[in-house]
Amino acid sequence: MADLRGTVRYRFRHEVDDVHVVIEGEASWVSGLVENLELKGVGWTMPIARASLPQNLSGLAEEGDEPDEDAPPADLGPTPDPSRIPVVRRPIGQLDLEAEVGRIGLEPMQRPDPIELMEVVEGLDRPLPVKDPTSVDPQAEAWLKELMEVVVREHGATAMRTEDIEEVLGERLGDRSGGVLEVWLDSLFAAGKLVKVHGGQGTGWGPSPSWLKV
């Protein structure tokens, strides 16, 4: 205990005789009391409130100085200087998001081109029908899953409009189009296979992560 300073806690417990000793206080006092009770060499001592000493970088207390408990913390760094914080003011609504994104080197997400997606789908092998007894059209659902895989993993998009799905997959959807296609997609949404995204340009449909993994 000789190398401990500040407030410490000594604890000793003897299960057989049901002896439980806890001593808390300044390290030197606790050490003397443990010796008087002939408990030296048993139990353990741990610090519970120990002042951290700085590496003499900011004029803080040197090793051996008694900490002043009433003094404010001295290791919080320099006083903030508001004049060094840049002030940016602009009228509400005048922030050009595309310009700011370009300034930091990011490219805005581009909606996948349906024509390009059609070419990709044409090059895919016919997928096996999904193995789901609740599926209304296992083959059409398999094609939709293939399309969503391409859209998410190769283009980084999260959803496609109903019109784009219809344009890209065409007859692979079992001749579903318009409102009929919307109803079918909504049934997949109700089954937890798709997510529905409402936007200014219409309703979008994205894959549920668990659906893509199946």
C-alpha positions in Angstrom: 0.0 0.0 0.0 3.1 2.2 0.3 2.8 3.5 -3.3 -0.8 4.4 -3.0 -1.9 8.0 -2.3 -5.2 9.7 -1.8 -8.4 8.0 -0.8 -8.3 4.2 -0.8 -10.5 1.3 0.2 -9.2 -1.8 2.0 -11.4 -4.9 1.9 -11.0 -8.3 3.6 -13.5 -11.1 3.7 -13.3 -14.5 5.4 -16.2 -16.7 4.2 -15.7 -19.4 6.9 -15.8 -17.2 9.9 -18.2 -14.7 8.2 -15.7 -11.8 8.7 -16.1 -8.8 6.4 -13.8 -5.8 6.9 -14.0 -2.6 4.8 -11.8 0.4 5.7 -12.0 3.6 3.6 -9.9 6.8 4.0 -6.6 8.4 3.3 -4.0 5.9 2.2 -1.5 6.3 5.1 -4.3 6.2 7.7 -5.8 3.0 6.2 -2.3 1.4 6.0 -1.7 2.1 9.7 -5.1 0.8 10.7 -4.6 -2.4 8.7 -1.2 -2.9 10.4 -2.7 -2.4 13.9 -5.4 -4.9 13.2 -2.8 -7.4 12.0 -4.4 -7.7 8.6 -1.3 -6.9 6.7 -0.7 -9.4 3.9 -4.4 -10.3 3.5 -7.2 -8.6 1.7 -6.7 -6.0 -1.0 -6.5 -2.2 -1.3 -7.6 -0.1 -4.2 -7.7 3.6 -4.9 -11.2 5.1 -5.1 -10.3 8.8 -5.6 -6.9 9.6 -6.8 -5.8 13.0 -8.2 -4.2 12.5 -11.7 -0.9 14.3 -12.1 -0.1 16.1 -15.4 3.1 15.7 -17.3 4.0 19.4 -16.5 2.6 20.6 -19.8 0.2 23.3 -18.7 1.5 24.6 -15.4 -0.5 22.1 -13.3 0.6 20.8 -9.9 3.9 19.1 -9.7 4.4 15.6 -8.3 4.0 15.8 -4.5 1.8 18.9 -4.5 -1.5 18.6 -2.5 -4.5 19.0 -4.8 -6.8 21.9 -4.0 -10.3 20.4 -4.0 -11.9 23.9 -4.1 -9.9 25.1 -7.1 -11.4 24.7 -10.6 -10.0 22.0 -12.9 -6.8 23.2 -14.5 -6.4 20.6 -17.3 -9.2 21.7 -19.6 -7.0 23.3 -22.2 -6.8 26.9 -23.2 -9.7 29.3 -22.9 -11.9 29.2 -26.0 -11.4 32.0 -28.5 -14.6 32.7 -30.3 -12.8 34.9 -32.8 -11.1 31.8 -34.2 -14.4 30.2 -35.1 -15.4 31.0 -38.7 -18.8 32.6 -39.0 -20.9 31.6 -42.1 -24.1 33.4 -42.7 -26.5 33.0 -45.6 -30.2 33.6 -46.2 -32.4 30.7 -45.4 -32.8 28.4 -48.4 -29.8 29.7 -50.2 -27.5 26.7 -49.4 -26.5 25.0 -52.7 -26.3 21.4 -51.6 -25.0 20.1 -55.0 -22.2 22.7 -55.0 -21.2 21.9 -51.4 -21.2 18.2 -52.1 -19.0 18.8 -55.2 -16.7 21.1 -53.1 -15.8 18.3 -50.7 -15.3 15.8 -53.6 -18.5 13.7 -53.3 -20.7 12.9 -56.2 -24.5 13.1 -55.8 -26.3 9.7 -56.2 -27.5 9.2 -59.8 -30.8 7.3 -60.4 -30.0 4.1 -62.3 -30.8 4.5 -66.0 -33.6 2.1 -66.9 -32.1 1.5 -70.3 -28.8 0.4 -68.8 -30.7 -1.8 -66.3 -32.5 -3.5 -69.1 -29.2 -4.3 -70.8 -28.0 -5.8 -67.5 -31.1 -7.9 -67.0 -30.9 -9.2 -70.6 -27.4 -10.6 -69.7 -28.6 -12.4 -66.6 -29.4 -16.1 -66.6 -33.0 -17.0 -65.8 -33.2 -17.2 -62.0 -34.8 -20.1 -60.2 -38.2 -19.4 -58.8 -38.2 -18.3 -55.2 -38.9 -21.1 -52.7 -41.7 -19.5 -50.8 -45.1 -21.2 -50.5 -46.8 -17.8 -49.9 -45.4 -16.3 -53.1 -48.1 -15.4 -55.7 -45.7 -15.6 -58.6 -42.3 -17.2 -57.6 -40.7 -16.6 -61.1 -41.7 -12.9 -61.2 -40.5 -12.4 -57.7 -37.2 -14.1 -58.5 -36.7 -11.6 -61.4 -37.6 -8.7 -59.2 -35.0 -9.9 -56.6 -32.3 -10.1 -59.3 -33.1 -6.5 -60.3 -33.0 -5.2 -56.8 -29.6 -6.9 -56.2 -28.2 -5.0 -59.2 -29.7 -1.7 -58.2 -28.5 -1.8 -54.5 -25.1 -3.5 -54.9 -23.9 -2.0 -58.1 -25.6 1.4 -58.2 -26.0 2.1 -54.5 -29.6 3.1 -54.9 -32.2 2.2 -52.3 -35.4 2.1 -54.3 -37.0 2.2 -57.8 -40.1 3.8 -59.0 -43.0 1.5 -60.1 -42.7 2.8 -63.6 -39.0 1.9 -63.8 -39.6 -1.6 -62.5 -42.2 -2.1 -65.2 -40.0 -0.7 -67.9 -37.0 -2.8 -67.0 -38.6 -6.2 -66.3 -41.5 -6.0 -68.7 -43.0 -9.4 -69.4 -40.8 -11.0 -66.8 -43.3 -9.6 -64.3 -46.0 -11.9 -65.7 -47.6 -9.1 -67.8 -48.3 -7.0 -64.7 -48.4 -3.3 -65.3 -49.9 -0.1 -64.0 -52.2 -0.5 -61.0 -52.0 -4.4 -61.1 -48.2 -4.1 -60.7 -48.6 -1.6 -57.9 -51.0 -4.0 -56.1 -48.5 -6.9 -56.4 -45.6 -4.8 -55.2 -47.8 -3.6 -52.3 -48.4 -7.3 -51.4 -44.6 -7.9 -51.2 -44.4 -4.8 -49.0 -47.0 -6.3 -46.7 -45.1 -9.5 -46.6 -42.0 -7.7 -45.4 -40.0 -8.3 -48.6 -40.0 -4.8 -49.9 -39.9 -1.4 -48.3 -42.0 1.5 -49.6 -40.5 4.9 -50.2 -42.8 7.9 -50.7 -41.3 10.7 -52.7 -42.2 13.7 -54.8 -41.8 11.7 -58.1 -44.0 8.9 -57.0 -43.8 5.7 -54.9 -40.5 3.8 -54.8 -39.8 0.3 -53.8 -36.7 -1.1 -52.2 -35.6 -4.5 -51.1 -35.8 -5.6 -47.4 -32.3 -6.7 -46.5 -33.6 -10.0 -45.1 -35.4 -10.7 -48.5 -32.2 -10.2 -50.5 -30.4 -12.7 -48.2 -32.9 -15.5 -48.7 
